[in-house]
Amino acid sequence: ASDGDAISPFTFRLVQCVLTILMILFISSGLIYNVEHVVNPCFSNFFVTAYFVLVTLTTVGYGDLHPVTPIGRTVVCMTILLGGAL
């Protein structure tokens, strides 16, 4: 068997990191949207929520959006911890 088709460890790790970040982004966005969109008009659609999660994961935190429910705040706290762990 030839190793010509094998991917390098660096490429594997890079793809693994990108997929992990995307999973955190989409799962957190879905959870926050489901909890917040009924009571918080700022989270009007999934893409606005995904923007909020991306800003939160990168620790930029513009402050233009914020959760108002206890469950939403808990999900955001977990997202911040996951973003910091990356």
BELHUHU-V576078 format. One record per backbone hydrogen bond with DSSP energy under -0.5 kcal/mol. CO is the residue of the C=O (numbers start at 1). NH is the residue of the N-H. Records with the same first field share a line. If there is no record, write none. Layout:
BEGIN
CO: NH / NH
END
This chain:
BEGIN
2: 5
3: 6
8: 12
9: 13
10: 14
11: 15
12: 16
13: 17
14: 18
15: 19
16: 20
17: 21
18: 22
19: 23
20: 24
21: 25
22: 26
23: 27
24: 28
25: 29
26: 30
27: 31
28: 32
29: 33
30: 34
31: 35
32: 36
33: 37
36: 39 / 40
39: 41
40: 43
42: 44
45: 49
46: 50
47: 51
48: 52
49: 53
50: 54
51: 55
52: 56
53: 57
54: 58
55: 60 / 61
56: 59
69: 73
70: 74
71: 75
72: 76
73: 77
74: 78
75: 79
76: 80
77: 81
78: 82
79: 83
80: 84
81: 85
82: 86
END
